[in-house]
Structure formats: structure tokens, C-alpha cells
């Protein structure tokens, strides 16, 4: 019998992938890629070797999907950022399932540093970026490494689409580090 937690995790990863592909218009009404060779397709990569490359690739983002009861967001964000480096992507984010809610209501978490790099790559002022994508701030004590920003999967899907439309290829990788 398969590990039930692995089954839940795989189902959550697949649900995120399918939601983003549909939202971005990359699949037909049956969920088949319009262009299977398009590098912009959101995919679940096969894990190879010792270095994890994240659960989902949605260029230019690596997503670490979490379907657990107890959140450990700052730890997960560090994990996502390391996996983004392993995969050669500029941004690592965490996508956490919200129990009893649709995929669109899942929570996307990013570090303050990653949030700032994305905002600067888009060339947006802080207030506009915060409002447009529904970001909220979580401050965990005085340790700034534990601070992060959160939005919904739906708002993040808008961000991915806008990023791909507004930021020329290659610029995201050179964004403020």
C-alpha cells in the first residue's frame, strides 16, 4: 500500500500544476498541453540525483508544495529557495494547501527578499505590487529571516502570467540578488 501522506502530497502537486496550466491557458479543455514543447508549461519534474529541484516548475518559479496540518513556513521557504538554485530558477516559493478549500485558495508564501526581487523585476512600487497581488505580511518576532509574505494561488497565477508577459526572458535571472 502506498504511503498515504505521499499520495496526498502528489495529489496537491498535481492540483496546483493543473490549476496553473489552465489559468495560464496552456492546456485545452481536456487538460492536454496546447504545445507540449513549450518551456512555459507548468510541470512536475522528475527528481534526479541528490539535489532536490522542487515539486513544480512554473518558469521562473520553483514551487514547493505542502499539504500538512502544521505549518513551518520559514523552514519551507528556505527549502524552496535552495531547490530553486538547484533547478537553476531565480525564485523559490511555497504553496500550502488550505483544508476544505479549492486550489485557488491555497496559500503562496515567499521570503521578503524573494518578494522584493520579484517586485523589482516587474518594476512595480511596493504599494502597487502589494495591492495588485493581494500580499499580506507575516512578521515572526525580531528575526527578519522568519518574516514572509503570503497571497493566494489565484493571485499568484495572475503574477506568473503578468511576469511572463512583462519581464523579458533572461531578465528575471539577473534580477536583484
N, C-alpha and C positions, 0 to 999 in steps of 0.2 A: 504494500500500500504506500502511496506517495505521501511525503511529508505534508500535512495539511497547511502549515504556515507557508511552505514553498508554493503550494497551489494557490493560496490567497495572494501571495506576492506577485506571482506570474500573471494572475487574472487582473490585478491592479495595473501592472505594467502594460499589459495588452490593452486595457481600457483607456489608459492615458494616450498610448500610441494611436489607437483608433480614433479617439476624440480629436486629437490634434490634426491627424491626416484629413479627417472630414471637415473640420473647421477651416483648414487652410486650402481646401479644395483640391487635394492631391489624390483623392480616390473617387471612384464612381459610386452610384447608389448601392452597389453590392460590396463596397469596400475594397475593390481591386484598384491598384495603382493606375492612374492615367498614363504615367510614364514610369515604368519600373526602373529605368536607369537614371532617373532624376535624383541628383545628390541632395535635393531638398526634402525628399521623402523622410518622414519620421519613422525611425526603425529601432528595433530592439537588437543590439549587436550580440553576436556570439562572443562569449568570454574566451579569450585565448591567453595562455601564459599566466604568469604570476601577478601581473598588474591589471587590476580591475579597470575597465573603461566606462563604467556607468551602466545604468539599466536601459536608458533610452537616449538616442541621439536625435536632436531636433536642431540642426545647424542654425546658429553657432552655440547651442546649449547642450550640455550633458545633464540629463535628469537622473537623479537618484530617487527611486520610488519607494515609499514607505507605507506599509499597511499594518500598523501596530497600535495597541491601546495606549502605551506610554510613550509620549514624545521625548526625544532627546535632540532637539533641533540644532543647537550649536555644534554638537558632535557630528550630526548628519551633514551639516553644511561643510564642515572641514573635509569629510569623506567625499562629498560631491566635487569639491574644488580639486582635490587630489586626483580623482578619477578623470576630471576634465583635462588635467595636464597629461595624464597617461594617454588619453584619447586624442590629444592634440587640438582640443577645443578651448576657446578663451573663457567660457563661463560655465560654472557648475552650480546647479540649483537642486533643491529638494522638493519633491511633490508628495504630500502626505494625504492619505485618504481620510475623509470625514465620514464617520459611521452614519449610515442611513441616508446619505446624500448622493446625488448624481455626481459623475466625474467632474462636471463643470464647477462644482462647489468645493472640490479638493483644494488644499492649501499649498501654495508655492512659496518657499522660503529661500531668501538669499542673504548673504552677508552684506554688511554696509559697504564694504569695499567693492564687491561684485556689483551691487546696485548702482554705486557711483560710476563704475566703469561702463556699465550698460547705458546709463543716463548720458554720460559724456559722449559715448559713441553715437548716440542719437542726436546729440547737440541740443538737449532739452534743459530748460531751467528746472530746478528742484520741484517747485510748486506744480508746474505743468505735468511733469513726469509722475509725481505722486497722485495727482487728481485723475489724469488720463487712464492710469492702470490700476487705480484703487489700492495703492500701497498703504499699509499700516506698519507702525514701528513697534518692535518688542525690545524693551531695554531690560536687561538682566543684570541689575546691580551696577557697580562701577567698572567692571571688567568689560571693556568695549569689544573684546573678541567674542563675547557672548551676545552681542546685540545683533539683531537681524530685522529684515523687512519681509512682509507677507502680503500676498494677493491671492486671488482665486485662479484656478486652472483656466477658467473662461477669460479672465483679464490677461493672463499670461499668454494665451493663444493669440489674443489681439497683439500683444507685444511682439511675439515671434513673427507674426505676419508683417507688422509695421517695420520691425528691424530688418527683415529680409527685403522689404520694399525701399526703405530709406537709406540703409547703410551699404555702400558699395562693397562688393566681395573683397575680402582681404583686409578691410579697414578694421573690422571687429577684432581681428587677431592682434592688431597694432594698437588697439585702444589702451587707454591709460592703465598701466600695470602697477 
